[in-house]
Each structure stands twice: as C-alpha cells, then as structure tokens.
Amino acid sequence: MSIIYIDVSSHRYGFILRSAVLMAALAAHKILAKLIYAAPPPGVGKTDGEAGALLMYYGGDAIDLALIIILCYQWYKSTAPQESSQRNLLK
C-alpha cells in the first residue's frame, strides 16, 4: 500500500523515497531467500526449505516486476502533461 497507493491516503510520500524503499525491500527479500536456502529455519526440512527459498527467490521476481511497473506508471502519470491543457493550447 505504501509503494503503489491504491487506497486513498491522507499523506503520500514522494516517488524517489518510494523507489528507494522498494529497492531496499527487493534486496532484503533476495537476501532472506538466500539465507533460508542456505539454512532452513528449525522445524523445516532441508528439501522443503530449499523449495520454499527457490519459490521466494524466483517467484518474487514476478511480484517485484509488477510493483516496479505500477510504480513507474504512476510516476509517469503524475508527471505527464494533462491532456485537457494540451487541447486548450491547440484551440
């Protein structure tokens, strides 16, 4: 919610801060997946831990890509010139 702002919010952070937070979250997500792959948590079998870590590492890429596309689209949309102002200039 804090990255893509689908819901109405009283305060929105800037796109540069949201991009930086997203990059930090992506890095932390990859590091966590590698740590789980190397040493699964107690109570989780080695094969299950490795399978979960691989799913987290590679499956998370699709979600990460979707978040990046949505954030970039919102950023582009907020900085693009308004269509109505372009029509008024042409008249």
Gaussian input, Z-matrix of N, CA and C with variables (Angstrom, degrees):
# hf/3-21g

backbone

0 1
 N
 C     1     B1
 C     2     B2     1     A1
 N     3     B3     2     A2     1     D1
 C     4     B4     3     A3     2     D2
 C     5     B5     4     A4     3     D3
 N     6     B6     5     A5     4     D4
 C     7     B7     6     A6     5     D5
 C     8     B8     7     A7     6     D6
 N     9     B9     8     A8     7     D7
 C    10    B10     9     A9     8     D8
 C    11    B11    10    A10     9     D9
 N    12    B12    11    A11    10    D10
 C    13    B13    12    A12    11    D11
 C    14    B14    13    A13    12    D12
 N    15    B15    14    A14    13    D13
 C    16    B16    15    A15    14    D14
 C    17    B17    16    A16    15    D15
 N    18    B18    17    A17    16    D16
 C    19    B19    18    A18    17    D17
 C    20    B20    19    A19    18    D18
 N    21    B21    20    A20    19    D19
 C    22    B22    21    A21    20    D20
 C    23    B23    22    A22    21    D21
 N    24    B24    23    A23    22    D22
 C    25    B25    24    A24    23    D23
 C    26    B26    25    A25    24    D24
 N    27    B27    26    A26    25    D25
 C    28    B28    27    A27    26    D26
 C    29    B29    28    A28    27    D27
 N    30    B30    29    A29    28    D28
 C    31    B31    30    A30    29    D29
 C    32    B32    31    A31    30    D30
 N    33    B33    32    A32    31    D31
 C    34    B34    33    A33    32    D32
 C    35    B35    34    A34    33    D33
 N    36    B36    35    A35    34    D34
 C    37    B37    36    A36    35    D35
 C    38    B38    37    A37    36    D36
 N    39    B39    38    A38    37    D37
 C    40    B40    39    A39    38    D38
 C    41    B41    40    A40    39    D39
 N    42    B42    41    A41    40    D40
 C    43    B43    42    A42    41    D41
 C    44    B44    43    A43    42    D42
 N    45    B45    44    A44    43    D43
 C    46    B46    45    A45    44    D44
 C    47    B47    46    A46    45    D45
 N    48    B48    47    A47    46    D46
 C    49    B49    48    A48    47    D47
 C    50    B50    49    A49    48    D48
 N    51    B51    50    A50    49    D49
 C    52    B52    51    A51    50    D50
 C    53    B53    52    A52    51    D51
 N    54    B54    53    A53    52    D52
 C    55    B55    54    A54    53    D53
 C    56    B56    55    A55    54    D54
 N    57    B57    56    A56    55    D55
 C    58    B58    57    A57    56    D56
 C    59    B59    58    A58    57    D57
 N    60    B60    59    A59    58    D58
 C    61    B61    60    A60    59    D59
 C    62    B62    61    A61    60    D60
 N    63    B63    62    A62    61    D61
 C    64    B64    63    A63    62    D62
 C    65    B65    64    A64    63    D63
 N    66    B66    65    A65    64    D64
 C    67    B67    66    A66    65    D65
 C    68    B68    67    A67    66    D66
 N    69    B69    68    A68    67    D67
 C    70    B70    69    A69    68    D68
 C    71    B71    70    A70    69    D69
 N    72    B72    71    A71    70    D70
 C    73    B73    72    A72    71    D71
 C    74    B74    73    A73    72    D72
 N    75    B75    74    A74    73    D73
 C    76    B76    75    A75    74    D74
 C    77    B77    76    A76    75    D75
 N    78    B78    77    A77    76    D76
 C    79    B79    78    A78    77    D77
 C    80    B80    79    A79    78    D78
 N    81    B81    80    A80    79    D79
 C    82    B82    81    A81    80    D80
 C    83    B83    82    A82    81    D81
 N    84    B84    83    A83    82    D82
 C    85    B85    84    A84    83    D83
 C    86    B86    85    A85    84    D84
 N    87    B87    86    A86    85    D85
 C    88    B88    87    A87    86    D86
 C    89    B89    88    A88    87    D87
 N    90    B90    89    A89    88    D88
 C    91    B91    90    A90    89    D89
 C    92    B92    91    A91    90    D90
 N    93    B93    92    A92    91    D91
 C    94    B94    93    A93    92    D92
 C    95    B95    94    A94    93    D93
 N    96    B96    95    A95    94    D94
 C    97    B97    96    A96    95    D95
 C    98    B98    97    A97    96    D96
 N    99    B99    98    A98    97    D97
 C   100   B100    99    A99    98    D98
 C   101   B101   100   A100    99    D99
 N   102   B102   101   A101   100   D100
 C   103   B103   102   A102   101   D101
 C   104   B104   103   A103   102   D102
 N   105   B105   104   A104   103   D103
 C   106   B106   105   A105   104   D104
 C   107   B107   106   A106   105   D105
 N   108   B108   107   A107   106   D106
 C   109   B109   108   A108   107   D107
 C   110   B110   109   A109   108   D108
 N   111   B111   110   A110   109   D109
 C   112   B112   111   A111   110   D110
 C   113   B113   112   A112   111   D111
 N   114   B114   113   A113   112   D112
 C   115   B115   114   A114   113   D113
 C   116   B116   115   A115   114   D114
 N   117   B117   116   A116   115   D115
 C   118   B118   117   A117   116   D116
 C   119   B119   118   A118   117   D117
 N   120   B120   119   A119   118   D118
 C   121   B121   120   A120   119   D119
 C   122   B122   121   A121   120   D120
 N   123   B123   122   A122   121   D121
 C   124   B124   123   A123   122   D122
 C   125   B125   124   A124   123   D123
 N   126   B126   125   A125   124   D124
 C   127   B127   126   A126   125   D125
 C   128   B128   127   A127   126   D126
 N   129   B129   128   A128   127   D127
 C   130   B130   129   A129   128   D128
 C   131   B131   130   A130   129   D129
 N   132   B132   131   A131   130   D130
 C   133   B133   132   A132   131   D131
 C   134   B134   133   A133   132   D132
 N   135   B135   134   A134   133   D133
 C   136   B136   135   A135   134   D134
 C   137   B137   136   A136   135   D135
 N   138   B138   137   A137   136   D136
 C   139   B139   138   A138   137   D137
 C   140   B140   139   A139   138   D138
 N   141   B141   140   A140   139   D139
 C   142   B142   141   A141   140   D140
 C   143   B143   142   A142   141   D141
 N   144   B144   143   A143   142   D142
 C   145   B145   144   A144   143   D143
 C   146   B146   145   A145   144   D144
 N   147   B147   146   A146   145   D145
 C   148   B148   147   A147   146   D146
 C   149   B149   148   A148   147   D147
 N   150   B150   149   A149   148   D148
 C   151   B151   150   A150   149   D149
 C   152   B152   151   A151   150   D150
 N   153   B153   152   A152   151   D151
 C   154   B154   153   A153   152   D152
 C   155   B155   154   A154   153   D153
 N   156   B156   155   A155   154   D154
 C   157   B157   156   A156   155   D155
 C   158   B158   157   A157   156   D156
 N   159   B159   158   A158   157   D157
 C   160   B160   159   A159   158   D158
 C   161   B161   160   A160   159   D159
 N   162   B162   161   A161   160   D160
 C   163   B163   162   A162   161   D161
 C   164   B164   163   A163   162   D162
 N   165   B165   164   A164   163   D163
 C   166   B166   165   A165   164   D164
 C   167   B167   166   A166   165   D165
 N   168   B168   167   A167   166   D166
 C   169   B169   168   A168   167   D167
 C   170   B170   169   A169   168   D168
 N   171   B171   170   A170   169   D169
 C   172   B172   171   A171   170   D170
 C   173   B173   172   A172   171   D171
 N   174   B174   173   A173   172   D172
 C   175   B175   174   A174   173   D173
 C   176   B176   175   A175   174   D174
 N   177   B177   176   A176   175   D175
 C   178   B178   177   A177   176   D176
 C   179   B179   178   A178   177   D177
 N   180   B180   179   A179   178   D178
 C   181   B181   180   A180   179   D179
 C   182   B182   181   A181   180   D180
 N   183   B183   182   A182   181   D181
 C   184   B184   183   A183   182   D182
 C   185   B185   184   A184   183   D183
 N   186   B186   185   A185   184   D184
 C   187   B187   186   A186   185   D185
 C   188   B188   187   A187   186   D186
 N   189   B189   188   A188   187   D187
 C   190   B190   189   A189   188   D188
 C   191   B191   190   A190   189   D189
 N   192   B192   191   A191   190   D190
 C   193   B193   192   A192   191   D191
 C   194   B194   193   A193   192   D192
 N   195   B195   194   A194   193   D193
 C   196   B196   195   A195   194   D194
 C   197   B197   196   A196   195   D195
 N   198   B198   197   A197   196   D196
 C   199   B199   198   A198   197   D197
 C   200   B200   199   A199   198   D198
 N   201   B201   200   A200   199   D199
 C   202   B202   201   A201   200   D200
 C   203   B203   202   A202   201   D201
 N   204   B204   203   A203   202   D202
 C   205   B205   204   A204   203   D203
 C   206   B206   205   A205   204   D204
 N   207   B207   206   A206   205   D205
 C   208   B208   207   A207   206   D206
 C   209   B209   208   A208   207   D207
 N   210   B210   209   A209   208   D208
 C   211   B211   210   A210   209   D209
 C   212   B212   211   A211   210   D210
 N   213   B213   212   A212   211   D211
 C   214   B214   213   A213   212   D212
 C   215   B215   214   A214   213   D213
 N   216   B216   215   A215   214   D214
 C   217   B217   216   A216   215   D215
 C   218   B218   217   A217   216   D216
 N   219   B219   218   A218   217   D217
 C   220   B220   219   A219   218   D218
 C   221   B221   220   A220   219   D219
 N   222   B222   221   A221   220   D220
 C   223   B223   222   A222   221   D221
 C   224   B224   223   A223   222   D222
 N   225   B225   224   A224   223   D223
 C   226   B226   225   A225   224   D224
 C   227   B227   226   A226   225   D225
 N   228   B228   227   A227   226   D226
 C   229   B229   228   A228   227   D227
 C   230   B230   229   A229   228   D228
 N   231   B231   230   A230   229   D229
 C   232   B232   231   A231   230   D230
 C   233   B233   232   A232   231   D231
 N   234   B234   233   A233   232   D232
 C   235   B235   234   A234   233   D233
 C   236   B236   235   A235   234   D234
 N   237   B237   236   A236   235   D235
 C   238   B238   237   A237   236   D236
 C   239   B239   238   A238   237   D237
 N   240   B240   239   A239   238   D238
 C   241   B241   240   A240   239   D239
 C   242   B242   241   A241   240   D240
 N   243   B243   242   A242   241   D241
 C   244   B244   243   A243   242   D242
 C   245   B245   244   A244   243   D243
 N   246   B246   245   A245   244   D244
 C   247   B247   246   A246   245   D245
 C   248   B248   247   A247   246   D246
 N   249   B249   248   A248   247   D247
 C   250   B250   249   A249   248   D248
 C   251   B251   250   A250   249   D249
 N   252   B252   251   A251   250   D250
 C   253   B253   252   A252   251   D251
 C   254   B254   253   A253   252   D252
 N   255   B255   254   A254   253   D253
 C   256   B256   255   A255   254   D254
 C   257   B257   256   A256   255   D255
 N   258   B258   257   A257   256   D256
 C   259   B259   258   A258   257   D257
 C   260   B260   259   A259   258   D258
 N   261   B261   260   A260   259   D259
 C   262   B262   261   A261   260   D260
 C   263   B263   262   A262   261   D261
 N   264   B264   263   A263   262   D262
 C   265   B265   264   A264   263   D263
 C   266   B266   265   A265   264   D264
 N   267   B267   266   A266   265   D265
 C   268   B268   267   A267   266   D266
 C   269   B269   268   A268   267   D267
 N   270   B270   269   A269   268   D268
 C   271   B271   270   A270   269   D269
 C   272   B272   271   A271   270   D270

   B1=1.4437
   B2=1.5260
   B3=1.3102
   B4=1.4588
   B5=1.5201
   B6=1.3173
   B7=1.4596
   B8=1.5192
   B9=1.3345
   B10=1.4615
   B11=1.5261
   B12=1.3118
   B13=1.4729
   B14=1.5227
   B15=1.3098
   B16=1.4589
   B17=1.5271
   B18=1.3271
   B19=1.4639
   B20=1.5280
   B21=1.3075
   B22=1.4614
   B23=1.5270
   B24=1.3290
   B25=1.4569
   B26=1.5178
   B27=1.3141
   B28=1.4666
   B29=1.5212
   B30=1.3305
   B31=1.4586
   B32=1.5240
   B33=1.3145
   B34=1.4662
   B35=1.5196
   B36=1.3128
   B37=1.4558
   B38=1.5186
   B39=1.3202
   B40=1.4481
   B41=1.5220
   B42=1.3154
   B43=1.4535
   B44=1.5240
   B45=1.3047
   B46=1.4643
   B47=1.5279
   B48=1.3194
   B49=1.4590
   B50=1.5224
   B51=1.3213
   B52=1.4615
   B53=1.5170
   B54=1.3306
   B55=1.4679
   B56=1.5305
   B57=1.3070
   B58=1.4710
   B59=1.5311
   B60=1.3206
   B61=1.4667
   B62=1.5246
   B63=1.3209
   B64=1.4533
   B65=1.5280
   B66=1.3267
   B67=1.4721
   B68=1.5255
   B69=1.3230
   B70=1.4688
   B71=1.5289
   B72=1.3255
   B73=1.4626
   B74=1.5246
   B75=1.3269
   B76=1.4610
   B77=1.5261
   B78=1.3132
   B79=1.4627
   B80=1.5281
   B81=1.3249
   B82=1.4648
   B83=1.5276
   B84=1.3178
   B85=1.4640
   B86=1.5260
   B87=1.3244
   B88=1.4697
   B89=1.5279
   B90=1.3069
   B91=1.4728
   B92=1.5268
   B93=1.3283
   B94=1.4594
   B95=1.5250
   B96=1.3224
   B97=1.4611
   B98=1.5267
   B99=1.3262
   B100=1.4666
   B101=1.5230
   B102=1.3224
   B103=1.4621
   B104=1.5313
   B105=1.3206
   B106=1.4707
   B107=1.5178
   B108=1.3288
   B109=1.4605
   B110=1.5279
   B111=1.3184
   B112=1.4684
   B113=1.5312
   B114=1.3263
   B115=1.4668
   B116=1.5248
   B117=1.3390
   B118=1.4705
   B119=1.5270
   B120=1.3242
   B121=1.4660
   B122=1.5318
   B123=1.3259
   B124=1.4751
   B125=1.5243
   B126=1.3037
   B127=1.4537
   B128=1.5106
   B129=1.3191
   B130=1.4615
   B131=1.5204
   B132=1.3206
   B133=1.4569
   B134=1.5271
   B135=1.3271
   B136=1.4670
   B137=1.5275
   B138=1.3258
   B139=1.4657
   B140=1.5275
   B141=1.3345
   B142=1.4671
   B143=1.5254
   B144=1.3165
   B145=1.4608
   B146=1.5162
   B147=1.3320
   B148=1.4657
   B149=1.5249
   B150=1.3325
   B151=1.4613
   B152=1.5299
   B153=1.3215
   B154=1.4598
   B155=1.5164
   B156=1.3312
   B157=1.4650
   B158=1.5253
   B159=1.3378
   B160=1.4683
   B161=1.5260
   B162=1.3215
   B163=1.4690
   B164=1.5209
   B165=1.3127
   B166=1.4619
   B167=1.5237
   B168=1.3230
   B169=1.4674
   B170=1.5270
   B171=1.3358
   B172=1.4666
   B173=1.5243
   B174=1.3108
   B175=1.4613
   B176=1.5132
   B177=1.3246
   B178=1.4594
   B179=1.5112
   B180=1.3374
   B181=1.4600
   B182=1.5225
   B183=1.3317
   B184=1.4659
   B185=1.5270
   B186=1.3161
   B187=1.4666
   B188=1.5212
   B189=1.3304
   B190=1.4648
   B191=1.5247
   B192=1.3260
   B193=1.4607
   B194=1.5288
   B195=1.3288
   B196=1.4670
   B197=1.5288
   B198=1.3326
   B199=1.4685
   B200=1.5280
   B201=1.3219
   B202=1.4653
   B203=1.5230
   B204=1.3258
   B205=1.4696
   B206=1.5240
   B207=1.3315
   B208=1.4705
   B209=1.5233
   B210=1.3324
   B211=1.4656
   B212=1.5242
   B213=1.3242
   B214=1.4686
   B215=1.5259
   B216=1.3278
   B217=1.4627
   B218=1.5238
   B219=1.3311
   B220=1.4585
   B221=1.5242
   B222=1.3208
   B223=1.4654
   B224=1.5193
   B225=1.3354
   B226=1.4635
   B227=1.5222
   B228=1.3184
   B229=1.4619
   B230=1.5305
   B231=1.3335
   B232=1.4645
   B233=1.5254
   B234=1.3296
   B235=1.4633
   B236=1.5132
   B237=1.3274
   B238=1.4653
   B239=1.5270
   B240=1.3223
   B241=1.4656
   B242=1.5303
   B243=1.3128
   B244=1.4512
   B245=1.5180
   B246=1.3137
   B247=1.4565
   B248=1.5212
   B249=1.3337
   B250=1.4578
   B251=1.5182
   B252=1.3278
   B253=1.4649
   B254=1.5164
   B255=1.3026
   B256=1.4652
   B257=1.5180
   B258=1.3133
   B259=1.4654
   B260=1.5284
   B261=1.3407
   B262=1.4664
   B263=1.5208
   B264=1.3126
   B265=1.4549
   B266=1.5137
   B267=1.2939
   B268=1.4648
   B269=1.5223
   B270=1.3047
   B271=1.4848
   B272=1.4796
   A1=111.04
   A2=117.17
   A3=118.97
   A4=112.46
   A5=118.38
   A6=120.93
   A7=111.25
   A8=118.52
   A9=119.69
   A10=114.76
   A11=119.52
   A12=123.93
   A13=113.22
   A14=117.23
   A15=120.66
   A16=109.48
   A17=117.20
   A18=121.68
   A19=110.32
   A20=115.23
   A21=121.52
   A22=108.33
   A23=116.02
   A24=120.65
   A25=109.26
   A26=115.94
   A27=119.54
   A28=111.82
   A29=117.71
   A30=120.90
   A31=109.22
   A32=115.63
   A33=120.64
   A34=108.76
   A35=114.37
   A36=119.90
   A37=109.51
   A38=116.56
   A39=121.91
   A40=112.24
   A41=115.39
   A42=120.63
   A43=112.61
   A44=118.02
   A45=119.79
   A46=110.21
   A47=117.77
   A48=120.63
   A49=110.84
   A50=117.42
   A51=120.55
   A52=111.12
   A53=118.04
   A54=121.65
   A55=110.76
   A56=116.67
   A57=120.46
   A58=110.83
   A59=116.79
   A60=120.61
   A61=109.80
   A62=117.65
   A63=120.87
   A64=110.92
   A65=117.55
   A66=120.30
   A67=111.28
   A68=116.90
   A69=119.87
   A70=110.66
   A71=117.17
   A72=120.68
   A73=111.08
   A74=117.49
   A75=120.79
   A76=110.41
   A77=116.83
   A78=120.92
   A79=110.71
   A80=117.61
   A81=121.12
   A82=110.92
   A83=116.64
   A84=121.57
   A85=110.40
   A86=117.36
   A87=121.20
   A88=111.35
   A89=116.84
   A90=120.25
   A91=110.29
   A92=117.57
   A93=121.00
   A94=110.86
   A95=117.99
   A96=121.08
   A97=110.76
   A98=117.07
   A99=120.34
   A100=111.33
   A101=117.35
   A102=120.49
   A103=111.68
   A104=116.20
   A105=119.59
   A106=110.26
   A107=117.27
   A108=120.43
   A109=110.85
   A110=116.46
   A111=120.73
   A112=111.81
   A113=117.24
   A114=121.06
   A115=108.84
   A116=117.25
   A117=119.76
   A118=111.06
   A119=117.61
   A120=121.07
   A121=111.50
   A122=116.81
   A123=119.81
   A124=111.16
   A125=115.34
   A126=120.43
   A127=113.92
   A128=117.34
   A129=121.84
   A130=107.46
   A131=116.43
   A132=120.52
   A133=111.55
   A134=115.79
   A135=120.05
   A136=111.52
   A137=117.51
   A138=119.26
   A139=111.51
   A140=117.10
   A141=119.95
   A142=110.90
   A143=117.18
   A144=121.04
   A145=111.84
   A146=116.25
   A147=119.74
   A148=111.11
   A149=116.74
   A150=120.03
   A151=110.83
   A152=116.70
   A153=120.15
   A154=112.68
   A155=116.14
   A156=120.21
   A157=110.88
   A158=116.64
   A159=119.46
   A160=110.93
   A161=116.14
   A162=119.62
   A163=110.64
   A164=116.62
   A165=121.26
   A166=110.81
   A167=116.98
   A168=121.55
   A169=111.10
   A170=116.52
   A171=119.67
   A172=112.93
   A173=117.97
   A174=120.38
   A175=112.55
   A176=115.75
   A177=119.79
   A178=112.65
   A179=117.12
   A180=120.19
   A181=111.98
   A182=116.99
   A183=120.09
   A184=110.65
   A185=116.42
   A186=120.25
   A187=110.26
   A188=116.25
   A189=120.40
   A190=110.86
   A191=116.74
   A192=120.91
   A193=110.94
   A194=116.49
   A195=120.27
   A196=110.90
   A197=117.70
   A198=120.64
   A199=111.29
   A200=117.12
   A201=120.79
   A202=110.35
   A203=117.36
   A204=120.84
   A205=110.97
   A206=117.04
   A207=120.05
   A208=110.86
   A209=117.39
   A210=120.54
   A211=110.98
   A212=117.32
   A213=120.28
   A214=111.38
   A215=117.30
   A216=120.10
   A217=110.99
   A218=116.88
   A219=119.73
   A220=111.32
   A221=116.67
   A222=121.09
   A223=109.71
   A224=116.74
   A225=121.07
   A226=110.65
   A227=116.15
   A228=121.36
   A229=111.50
   A230=117.16
   A231=119.69
   A232=112.62
   A233=117.73
   A234=120.28
   A235=113.48
   A236=117.97
   A237=121.13
   A238=109.45
   A239=116.70
   A240=119.03
   A241=110.37
   A242=115.47
   A243=120.56
   A244=110.49
   A245=116.34
   A246=121.08
   A247=111.50
   A248=118.30
   A249=121.18
   A250=111.21
   A251=118.19
   A252=119.55
   A253=111.06
   A254=118.33
   A255=120.56
   A256=110.05
   A257=117.60
   A258=120.49
   A259=110.84
   A260=117.00
   A261=120.00
   A262=110.86
   A263=118.35
   A264=120.84
   A265=111.77
   A266=117.38
   A267=120.46
   A268=111.93
   A269=118.93
   A270=121.83
   A271=112.70
   D1=-37.09
   D2=-177.78
   D3=-77.38
   D4=-15.20
   D5=179.04
   D6=-90.64
   D7=-45.93
   D8=-172.65
   D9=-107.88
   D10=-11.75
   D11=174.14
   D12=49.49
   D13=64.86
   D14=174.08
   D15=-79.04
   D16=-40.01
   D17=-179.84
   D18=-83.27
   D19=160.72
   D20=176.94
   D21=-71.38
   D22=135.62
   D23=-178.79
   D24=-135.41
   D25=149.10
   D26=-179.11
   D27=-77.37
   D28=-26.73
   D29=-179.95
   D30=-138.08
   D31=127.02
   D32=178.68
   D33=-114.16
   D34=136.13
   D35=176.78
   D36=-82.76
   D37=158.66
   D38=-178.76
   D39=-69.17
   D40=162.98
   D41=-176.89
   D42=-68.99
   D43=-32.31
   D44=179.68
   D45=-67.43
   D46=-43.74
   D47=177.54
   D48=-64.53
   D49=-43.45
   D50=179.40
   D51=-64.27
   D52=-36.73
   D53=176.93
   D54=-66.32
   D55=-41.50
   D56=179.24
   D57=-65.14
   D58=-41.11
   D59=178.19
   D60=-65.36
   D61=-39.45
   D62=178.49
   D63=-63.99
   D64=-42.82
   D65=178.14
   D66=-63.26
   D67=-40.34
   D68=177.99
   D69=-65.56
   D70=-39.78
   D71=178.79
   D72=-66.58
   D73=-38.03
   D74=177.86
   D75=-63.46
   D76=-43.86
   D77=179.51
   D78=-64.50
   D79=-44.20
   D80=179.60
   D81=-64.00
   D82=-37.78
   D83=179.06
   D84=-62.86
   D85=-43.89
   D86=179.53
   D87=-67.43
   D88=-41.41
   D89=179.11
   D90=-64.16
   D91=-43.09
   D92=178.84
   D93=-62.06
   D94=-41.45
   D95=178.92
   D96=-62.86
   D97=-40.37
   D98=178.87
   D99=-67.58
   D100=-38.30
   D101=177.70
   D102=-65.70
   D103=-40.23
   D104=178.18
   D105=-66.89
   D106=-37.40
   D107=178.48
   D108=-64.86
   D109=-42.10
   D110=-177.81
   D111=-71.49
   D112=-40.30
   D113=-177.86
   D114=-144.74
   D115=92.95
   D116=179.56
   D117=-59.56
   D118=151.77
   D119=179.43
   D120=-62.39
   D121=158.69
   D122=178.34
   D123=-58.81
   D124=139.41
   D125=179.25
   D126=90.71
   D127=-5.23
   D128=179.22
   D129=-112.14
   D130=130.17
   D131=179.43
   D132=-66.36
   D133=157.08
   D134=-177.39
   D135=-61.75
   D136=-43.84
   D137=-179.02
   D138=-68.49
   D139=-39.11
   D140=177.47
   D141=-66.92
   D142=-40.73
   D143=178.17
   D144=-63.39
   D145=-42.20
   D146=178.80
   D147=-66.51
   D148=-41.26
   D149=179.00
   D150=-64.05
   D151=-43.04
   D152=178.00
   D153=-64.84
   D154=-38.99
   D155=179.23
   D156=-67.24
   D157=-39.36
   D158=177.89
   D159=-65.84
   D160=-40.59
   D161=176.79
   D162=-63.38
   D163=-42.33
   D164=178.79
   D165=-64.27
   D166=-41.36
   D167=-176.25
   D168=-70.69
   D169=-52.69
   D170=-175.53
   D171=-87.10
   D172=-36.33
   D173=178.27
   D174=-69.64
   D175=-29.71
   D176=177.68
   D177=-67.46
   D178=-22.21
   D179=179.06
   D180=-61.78
   D181=-38.56
   D182=179.25
   D183=-64.96
   D184=-42.48
   D185=178.36
   D186=-67.43
   D187=-41.76
   D188=178.60
   D189=-61.28
   D190=-42.68
   D191=178.89
   D192=-62.12
   D193=-41.99
   D194=178.19
   D195=-62.59
   D196=-42.79
   D197=178.27
   D198=-63.76
   D199=-40.89
   D200=179.48
   D201=-64.29
   D202=-44.22
   D203=179.94
   D204=-63.21
   D205=-44.71
   D206=-179.72
   D207=-64.23
   D208=-43.72
   D209=179.75
   D210=-63.18
   D211=-44.69
   D212=179.49
   D213=-65.50
   D214=-37.88
   D215=177.85
   D216=-64.50
   D217=-43.94
   D218=178.35
   D219=-63.75
   D220=-39.19
   D221=178.90
   D222=-64.24
   D223=-45.51
   D224=178.67
   D225=-62.06
   D226=-44.60
   D227=-178.65
   D228=-62.60
   D229=-36.53
   D230=-178.18
   D231=-76.27
   D232=-23.95
   D233=-178.81
   D234=-102.28
   D235=-8.90
   D236=179.92
   D237=-72.24
   D238=146.71
   D239=176.73
   D240=-63.14
   D241=146.69
   D242=-179.81
   D243=-71.38
   D244=138.64
   D245=-177.38
   D246=-66.04
   D247=-36.81
   D248=-178.07
   D249=-66.72
   D250=-35.10
   D251=178.53
   D252=-70.35
   D253=-29.98
   D254=177.23
   D255=-71.00
   D256=-37.51
   D257=177.98
   D258=-64.54
   D259=-39.25
   D260=-179.65
   D261=-66.90
   D262=-32.78
   D263=178.56
   D264=-71.04
   D265=-30.67
   D266=-178.85
   D267=-77.96
   D268=-21.30
   D269=-177.99
   D270=-79.36

